Amino acid sequence: MKIGLLPLYIQLYEECAPAYHDPAQQAVEKAADALRKCGFEVESTSLCHVEPEIAAAVRNFEASGCQVLVTLHAAYSPSLEAIEKLVKTELPIVVFDTTPDAEFGFDFGGKLMLNHGIHGVQDMCNMLLKRKKRFLIRAGHIGDAEFMARMRQAVLSAGAAYKTTHARVGDVGGIFAGMGDFQIPDGTFGMTRINYADSPDYVPSDAEIEAEVTLDRQNFTFAPDLPEDTHRLTVRNGLRLRKWIEAEKLDAFTVNFLGCGPEIGFENVPFPECSKAMARGVGYAGEGDMLTALFCGVLMQSNPATTFSEMFCPDWTGNRIFLSHMGEMNLALMDRKPYLAPRKWKFGKGKDIAAATGCLRSGNALLANLAPGADGKFTLIAAQVALTAQHDADLTDMRGWMTPPENMPVAEFLEAYSRLGGTHHLVLSYDGDVQLVADLAHLMGWDFRKIPA
């Protein structure tokens, strides 16, 4: 993720105390290096003092592909020099409230001049709130590893907000008729909808098909009764889907199996490619669910160990919930090699498919759901759950077993989820950070609800 670091510094000090310019600039460079060590590409600038300099820096960040604007007060800076540009930028803002020195003694010399940016932060944050501009803030010493981990999380949350408002989401086959919970108007959050039916037909070559067949033999356990022609046809249609995703630079996509057939160029439904795409970091949801596909892709940006799923059946006795879907889960999260088997196709005009199936591996995960509500509002629901891998003799289904948080009774969990309006599609992120989604909700203006509260 590329981020812009905006260092703020009052012009008065350049005139009255020019000796502190270089140490302040060095502190900015140290902060930029600390952010790079967090895994970000950082574009910075020299100290910005007045409105024209600040405006030019922000324009450069926007033009160069930055996803987040990080502000750093190298000293006090009057908020009115920056506020107009900060309010108008589409970049989400994270306030990096830090200083070069961990300890401050009674010193009117260098330490005071280089470590008093906090009142500039307070001036600016007050103005941001007055102007209804949402932001995140992290305060602490730059040498504190725990603080920098919190700073990294805030930047990831801000990057998720940027991705939410700039996403390209593909639609294959439209919406499953009658499903209403996840439906949203085109353009919600600023997303761009790309309809497969309006796109060129990206036909793979024989060599590309053969190469993918070879990879499948390495990466899957094949059912002994899988016909070669069914496998090759599924690969052919999967590569057609992959080429479209790559050509359109999609962040996420959705496939409605009832609308994915010969009428739009698919001889069969390429479920394995949906699962492979998630393993490559492309967001996905089934049945025309643009909203959950987008949300899946947004969370994948910070945590690739993320998958689309659905709660299928409660196990009241075992206090767990069976997770599944027709044939789509992130293959990188299976507890063993996925199983590739033939499946008779009964749901449309397409031919039989090769279905890739498996069981989600054991581990702790963040369950997250973005639920539309009344009056165009949204609720982000989060729960920290446990997943347990369990197989039986039948390998031909997608599966996972989820225990509610804190051994909460299944009945109580399901009641809470539906009281909040949780939709029947969801996202799971292994070892996902609940604070990350809470901050994302804050930046987006969504209601955030955790189960249990």
N, C-alpha and C positions, 0 to 999 in steps of 0.2 A: 504494500500500500504506500502510495506517495502522499506525503503531507507537507504543508507549508508552515514554516516557523516564522512568526512575525515578532521581531524584537522591538519593544517600545521604550522610548527614552526621551526625556524632556529636553527641548531645545535650549532652555535656560542654562542647563549644565554645560553645554558646549561653549557657551559664552562666558560663564562665570567660573567654571572648574574644568577646563579642557583636559587636564591631566588624567581625568577618570574615563575618558572616551575609550582608550585602548584596553584597559582592564575590563570595562563593561562589554566591549566587543568580544574579548577573549572568553568571558563568561557565557555569552551567547553561543560561541562555537563549542564550548564544553557541553552545553545543553543539547545542541544539535547532535553531537557525538553520542550522548546518552540515549537519545531517541533512536539513533541508528542501531545501537546495541540492542534495542528492543525489537529490531527486525523491520524498521520502516525505512523507506527512501525519503530523505529529508531535503527539501529545498528551502534554503534560508536566504537572508539578505543582510545588509549592513543595518545598523541601528536606524530606526525610523522615528522621526521627531514630530513632523507636522503632517497635516492632512494630505497634501499632494504626495508625499513620500509613502505614506501608509496606503493610499489609494492605488498607487502604482505597484506596490508590492502585492497587494491582494489581487489586482488584475493579472499580474504575472502568475500567481499561484493558480488562479482559475484557468488561465490559458494553457498552463503546462501540465494539466491533468491531475492536480492535487485533489484528494478526496476529503481532506480534513484541514482546517486552519487551527494551528496551535499558537496562542498568544503567550508571550513571555515578557514580563516587565523587568527590564534590566535596571530600572530605577522608576521613580514616579513618572507617570506620563498622563497629562490631562485627558480625560475620557472624550471630550468633545472633538479632539483631533482625529479620533478613530471611529467614533460611534456610527456615523452615517454609512461608512463602507462596511463595517461589521454587521450592521442590521440588514443591509441590502444583499450581501453575498449569499449564494446558495450553499457555500461550504459550511458544514457544521463546525461549531467552535468548541475547542477544549482549552481551558485556561490552565497554563503550566505555572503554578504559583510556587516558585522555588527561589533559592539564593545560592551564591557560591559557597558561603561559609555555614557550617553546621552549628557553630557556637558563636554567640554574639556577646561581647563584653562592652563595658562602657568605653566607647571609642568614637569620637566625633570625626575621626580621620577616615581612612579607607574603608573600614568595615561598614560604617554607617552609609557611606555613599554607594556602596556596591550591594547592600543587603536590605534596602528599604522599599522594595517594589510592592509590598503588600498593600499599601494604601492606594497605589495606582490600580491594583487589582480590584479593591473595594469600590473605588470610583467607577471603574468600567463596568463591573458586574451590576451595580445599581442601575446604571444607565441602560444596560442590556435588558434588565427586567422591566424598566419603565417603558422601553420600546417593544416589549413582548417578543424578544429574541431569546430563544432557549439556548442553553449552553451547558457544558459539563465543566467541573473544576476539580483539580487535585492539588493539594497543598502538602509540601514536605521538603526535605533536603534532597538535593540531586544525588547525593552519595548513598542514600538509603535504598537498599534493594527492594524492600517491601513497598516503599513509596513509588519507585519506578515501575514495579509490577502493577500497581494500581493505575499509574499513569498510562501504561501500555493498554490496560483494559479499557480505560476511558477513550483512548484513541480508536481502539477496535470498535467500540460502541458507536462512536461518531462515524467511522467508516461504514458501519452497517446502515446508519441513517442515510448517508450519502447514496449507498447502493440502492436502498429502498426507493429513493426518489429519482433514480437515473437508470432503472432496470429495463432491459429488453427481454420480454417473456414471450415464448413461442406457444402457439395454440394449434394442436393437431386434432381435428375432429369435433371441435366445439364442445359445448357443455352437455353432460349427461342430463337428459330431459327429466325434469321434476326435482333435481337436487337444488335446493335454494340456499343452504346455509352459507356456502362460500362465495356466492355470486356477488360481484362488485362491478360498478360501471367501468367501461374502458377509460384509461387515463388516470385511474385511482393512484394517488401518490406521485403522479407523473410518469408511471410506467408506460412503455410502448408495447403494444400487442402486435405480434407478428403472426399472421395467419398462414399456415402451411399451404392451404389451398390456393393462396395468391402468389406462391413462390415458384421458381423454376423447379423442375424435377432433377434432382441430383443423383444420377444413376452411377453406381460404382462400376469399376472395371472388373474383369474376371480375375486379374492379378490381385486387386484389392480384396476381393471376396476370398480368394485362396489364402492370402496372408492372414485374414481374420479367422478363417476356419482353423488354420494351424495354431493361432494363439488360443482359440477356444479349447483345443485339445490339450494344451498345456495348463489352462486355468480352470477347467471344469472336470468334474467326474461325469462321464457320459453314461446314460442309461443304455443297456444293451439293445433295446428295441427302438432307439432313435434312428429313423430313416435319414440317410444322408441328404436326400433331396429336401426334406423338411428343414434340416439344419441349414443347408445352404440358402434356402429361400428366406429363412429368418435372418440370416447374416446379411443377405442382399438388402432386405428392407431396413435392417438396423443401420447399415452403412449409408443408405439413402437418408435416414433420419440424422445420422451423425454429420454428414456433409452439409445438411441444411443448418444444423445448430452452429457449425463452425463458420459457414458463409454469412450467417446473419448475426454472428457474434452475440449469441444469446447468453444471458445470465441464468435463465431458467426456462422450463417448458412444461407443458402438460399434454397428455394423450388421453383422449376419450376413446376407449376401445370400440364403442358402438359406432363411432364416426370415422374410425381409422380403417378404411377398406379400399377396395378397387376404385371407388368413386373419386378418391383423392390421390390415387397412385400407389397404394400399398396392397400387395397380394396377401399379406398376413400382418398381424399386429406385432411390432418389434419390441416386445416386452424386455428381452435381455438387454437391448441397447439402452432402454430407460434406466436399467440398473447399472450398466457400465458407465453411463453419463454421470450418474451420481458419484460413482467411484472416481471420476475425473474432476469432480467439483462443480458440476452443473446442477442447479436446483431443479427439483421435479415434484409434481403431484399428479395424481390420476384424475380422470373423468372431467377434464376441463377446468380444474381448480387452479386458476391463475394466481389466486391469493396465496395459497399454501406453497405453490411452486416458487413464487417470488420469495416468500419467507424462508423456505429451505435454502435457496441460493444465497440469500443474505447471510444466514448463519454459517453456511459453508465457507464464506470468505474468511472468517476467523477460526473456524473449526471444521476441517474436512471430514471428521468422523461424525457426519450428520446424515440422517436419512429421513425420507418420507415414510409414514406408516399410518396405521389405523387400528383403533381398538375394536376387536371383533367380538369376543365372548368373555363374560365374567366367569371366573372359577370361584364361586362363593366359598366353597369348602377350603380350597387352598389359598384363599385371599390373594389372588393374582388375576391378571387380565391377559388373555391371549391376543397377540398382535398379528396382523397378517395383511395381505392385499393380494390381488389377482396374480401378480407376477412381477412386482416392482419393489425392490429395496436396494440399498447401497451394497454392492457385492463386496466392497472392501471391509465391511463390518460383519461378515459371516464368520462363524466359529470354525469352519472348515471349508474345503473347496466346494463351491456351489455345484448343484446337481443339474445336469441338462437332460431333459426328458421330453418325449413327445406329448402334446396335449391336443385332444380333439377340440376343434373350435365350433362352438354352438351358438355364438352370440351375434353373428352377422354374416356377411358374404365372404369374408376372408377364408383362406385355407388354414389347415392345421399349423400349429406353431411348435417351435422348440422353446420350452419354458425353463428359465434358470431359476432355481429355488434353493433355499437354505434357511438356516436358523441364525438369528442375531446372537452375537457373542455375549457372554456374561460381562457385566460391568455396571458402573453407576452412570446415569445419564440425566440430562435435562430434557424433560418433556415440555414443549412449547407450542402454543397454538395462538394464532392471530385471528380473532373472532370479530366479524362485522356486527355492529349493533344498530340501535335506532339513531335516526338523525345524522347518519354518516359518520358516527363515532366507531372506534375500535377498542377492543380489550385484548391485551396480551396476557395470556394465562401461562403460568410456569409452575412446574413441580419437579422436584429432584427425586427420581425414581431409581429402582434397581432392576436390571435385566438379567435373566438367567437362561442360559442355553439349555435346551432339552429336546432330544430327538426321540422319534419312535421309528417303527419299521417303514413308514411311508415318508419318502424323501421329496415328494413331488408338490409340496406346498411351501409358500413363504410363511415363516413363523417367527415368533418371539414371545417371551413370557415376561410380563412386567409386574413388579410389586409396587404398590403405591408408596409415597414417602412416609418415613417414620412408622412403617407397618400400619398405616392408617387403614381401617376396614375398607374393602373394595366398595361396598355400598355407600359409605360416607364420601369416598373420593368421587365416585360417579355422580352423586347428588351435587357435590360442590362444583364439579366441572360443568354440568349442564345448567346449574343456577347462574353461572357466569356466561353462559352462551357458547361454550366451547363447541367448535364444529367437529364433524366426524372424520376429518383428516387432520393430521398433526405432524410435528417434526420432533425427532429425537436426536440429541447431540451428546455423544459420550463425553463424560467429564465436563459438560458444558457449564458455563459460568452464569449463574442467575443474575449477578450484578450487571453483566453485559447486556442482557435483554431488558433488565429494569431501566438502565440508562438509555437504551435504544427507545423504549417506550416513552421516556421523558422527552427526548429530543423530538419525537414524532408527535407528541401530544396525545398518545394513547393512554388509556387507563391500564395500569399494571396491577395484576392480581396474582398472588402466590397461593398455592395449595400445599399444606394448610396455611391459613393466613398468618 
